[in-house]
Structures are given as C-alpha cells and as structure tokens.
C-alpha cells in the first residue's frame, strides 16, 4: 500500500455561506491523501502507473475556483474529480482549512475532512454517482433521489443508474 499526498496547497477562493464571504474571499489550505496499491511497473519509474500529483493539484485548483456555500461541497468535488481521473484507488481523503473564518472571536481556521465513503459508486463501472462537476449538481437531485441509496436501488434493478456509465 502506498500513500500519495499533497499537503499545504494554498488558494484564495470565494466560498462561504454569506454573500460577503463569496465577494471578499478567503485563504484556504487543502491537503489530499490517496492510498493505492502500486503495481510493480510503478517501480520502473513510470508516471502513468501511479497518481500524478500535478493532476491532483489541478483538480484541487479547479474545484477551489468554483464558489460554493460549503467547503464540504468543495472537498466532495475534489474527491469525485480524483476518483474519476485515476482508476483503482483504495481511498481518498481531503482536508480543507478556511483560515481566519469570519466569527465573533479569533479562530485560526475552520476545517472539514471528507473521505470517499460519502459517495456510492456505480455497481457496474465503479464511477462515483455524485456528479458535482455538472451544472445543477448530480442528476439524482432533480429526481429527488437520495444518492446514498442509489447503490441499493441499482442492485434491485440490475441496471446502472450512472448517467456516465460506459456500460449503459
């Protein structure tokens, strides 16, 4: 098992529940931890057999550029982006710190940490079923379906409910 991590990525971004936060912006620190089994080919100095951390940084940077009310949503976008980009990962964890959050007292940071257990995957293609990168969010929101129940729903009907599934 190998751990590939990027720690201390710094971004100025426009996230927050209040309009002022999304106008003024704030400073954020993002950490990403990826666990995977490295195939023997990775020891032959082949970048394509492992996780390219330049790509991981790009995914984080892209997610941080899109203003949201919750940093939990940003963390989820990063996880989904990483899982879509790289095939067989054992786990992904993202930690986002919002420095000096606008509270009534002095606080160093507010922090969220998400791992990839929050989102179900397609039973057939194993892609995440939560499509944060699409306008309006995941397709299941429009249909008032709880995405955490989709994998059970799929098992009952033996049909992939993932709109992006190449096996459909």
PEMOLIN-V720794 format. One record per helix or strand of 2 or more residues. SS is the DSSP state (2 for helix, 1 for strand). FROM is the first residue (numbers start at 1). TO is the last residue. Records with the same first field share a line. If there is no record, write none. Layout:
SS->FROM-TO + FROM-TO
This chain:
1->2-13 + 26-36 + 91-99 + 109-115
2->19-24 + 40-44 + 47-49 + 53-65 + 71-85 + 116-118 + 139-142 + 147-157
